[in-house]
Amino acid sequence: MASQIDQQQVKHVAELAKLEFNDAELAKFTPQLGSIIDMFEELQAQNTDGVEPMYSPTDRVNVMREDVAVKSNERKALLKNAPDTEGGLIKVPAIMDDESEDGE
């Protein structure tokens, strides 16, 4: 099927993904997408009857540390990492204005 994919189809998929490609990029990505489709077709052709589904390629179970909340009074360190502060608080851009939608 990948040999049947053309630049028009790649352009259509790009538009669905809200991407824009120039002609050189389309020429580059068309065979790449074809190769990806070929790999999926090869995988799909394999007989997996009797194969137990895997959720992880390893047998390790959660090797991360336990997520524990730690009380801290490191306000200065926190504010030092913030892009903008005011009065000991993190200042963020306004996302709403004072006007209602109907202009009143």
C-alpha positions, 0 to 999 in steps of 0.5 A: 500500500505504501507504494500507492501513497502519493504527495496529494495524500500526504498533503491531505494528512498534513492539512488534517494535522494543521501542518503546511509543507512546501514541495521539497518537504512533501517530496521528502515526507512522502517516501518516509510515510510510505516506509512507516505504512510498510512497517505497519503492514509487515507487523499486521501480517505477523501471526500473533495467535497465542501471544500474550499482550505486553504492556511493557518490554521489561519485567520491572515494576515502578522503579521510580521513587515514591511520590510523597508531598514534602512541606517546604518554606522555600518561597524565595527559591520558588519565586526565583524560578518564576518569570515574573513576580509581584508582592511575593506572588507569581505574576501571570498574564490575564486570561479574562478581561473585565468586559462581558461578552455582550459589551456591558 
